[in-house]
Amino acid sequence: MKKIEAIIRPEKLEALKDQLLQAKVSGITISQVLGCGNQHGWTEYIRGSEVIMNTRSKVLFTIVTANERVEEIVELIIKVAQTGEVGDGKIFITDVADCIRIRTKERGEAAL
């Protein structure tokens, strides 16, 4: 099992959610997050004072899936979220040692 974490632009939220559901990807967790990558910061003026802002709103999709589906899901995320501009986001893939469904106590991929 693998965990896919995709940090994307907020305006891509609905399109990616719809495409993942059409691809029958289940077990999606979506969070609104703040962060900065290569964009670093920018300057804003608040009440006449210069303030350096260093975080941007992003959306984090977390998906745990069987190893066989990882590349399919990653390609779908890239297809939907890519604009070619700085700030498109990142995808992280990590191993998941185990998964337990609390209701039934099933373990592993059966619990997904």
C-alpha angles and dihedrals in degrees: 000000000000134000115221116198115187121186109197143164113283092236089063094056100098095040093051093044091052093048093048091050091048089052088054094244108160133187097050120166117194124195134177108230141173124226150131134229128158089340090070109175143328134201125253131176116230116184090340095308124114111239124183110221114201106176132069131197112259137166122236119208115194118192129171112199145158115280091248093064099048099094093043091053094044091052091049092051092049093047092053102035102040118105097156092240130113109272099043088128140230139277121217123192121195137170119257114212097199145344126209125194104217096207097055103015089234113159137208123004090343087067093055 
